[in-house]
Amino acid sequence: MLVADFMGALKADLAVREKFTDPTTTLDEIDKKLRGLKAEVDPILSTPKPKEEPKPEEQPAEEKAAEPKADEPMNNAGEPKDEPAQKEEQQ
């Protein structure tokens, strides 16, 4: 805003003055303001954007209900098989 206000005031001053008169601001003053702006803005614009972590996709409620919980055995996988014990008893 500082430089924009400065340049706006400079343009307004030049519009009022005659074309053959010297401006109130020199080119060195304008360059100094622009260098100050560049020194202030360049570090801000050169910093990289923070990386966004991908959000985990949420599954619909129907799919969540169909999946077994971590503590529950799947398809009786945690139960021991009785087949070998039954064969020993028959002999």
C-alpha positions in Angstrom: 0.0 0.0 0.0 2.9 2.3 0.7 4.2 2.3 -2.8 0.8 2.4 -4.3 -0.1 5.5 -2.3 3.3 7.0 -3.2 2.8 6.4 -6.9 -0.8 7.6 -6.8 0.3 10.9 -5.2 3.1 11.2 -7.8 0.8 10.7 -10.7 -1.7 13.2 -9.3 1.1 15.8 -8.8 2.3 15.2 -12.4 -1.2 15.6 -13.8 -1.6 19.0 -12.2 1.9 20.4 -13.2 2.8 21.7 -16.5 4.7 19.3 -18.8 7.8 21.5 -19.0 8.3 21.9 -15.2 10.5 19.5 -13.1 8.6 16.9 -11.0 8.7 17.1 -7.3 10.1 13.5 -7.1 13.3 12.3 -8.7 13.9 9.0 -10.5 16.3 8.1 -7.7 13.5 8.4 -5.1 11.2 6.3 -7.1 13.9 3.6 -7.6 14.6 3.7 -3.8 10.9 3.1 -3.0 10.7 0.2 -5.5 13.9 -1.4 -4.2 12.5 -1.2 -0.7 9.3 -2.8 -1.9 11.2 -5.6 -3.7 13.3 -6.3 -0.6 10.1 -6.6 1.5 8.1 -8.7 -0.9 10.7 -11.1 -2.4 11.2 -13.1 0.8 7.5 -13.5 1.2 6.9 -14.6 -2.4 9.9 -16.9 -2.5 8.9 -19.1 0.5 7.4 -22.4 -0.6 3.9 -23.3 0.2 3.4 -25.7 3.0 2.7 -29.2 1.8 -0.8 -30.4 2.4 -1.1 -33.9 3.8 -3.5 -36.0 1.8 -6.7 -36.6 3.8 -7.7 -40.3 4.2 -10.7 -41.1 2.1 -13.7 -41.9 4.2 -15.6 -45.1 3.3 -19.4 -45.1 3.2 -21.2 -46.5 6.3 -22.3 -49.6 4.4 -18.7 -50.6 3.6 -17.5 -49.9 7.1 -20.2 -52.2 8.5 -19.2 -55.0 6.2 -15.6 -54.9 7.3 -14.7 -56.9 10.4 -13.2 -55.1 13.4 -9.6 -55.6 14.2 -10.4 -57.5 17.5 -12.9 -59.9 15.9 -11.8 -63.1 14.1 -12.7 -63.4 10.5 -14.9 -66.3 9.4 -14.1 -68.4 12.5 -10.4 -68.1 11.7 -9.6 -67.9 15.4 -11.4 -71.1 16.4 -9.4 -74.3 16.6 -10.3 -77.0 14.1 -11.8 -80.1 15.7 -11.1 -82.5 12.8 -7.8 -84.0 14.1 -9.1 -84.4 17.6 -12.2 -86.3 16.3 -10.1 -88.7 14.2 -8.0 -89.6 17.3 -11.1 -90.4 19.3 -12.4 -92.7 16.6 -9.3 -94.8 16.6 
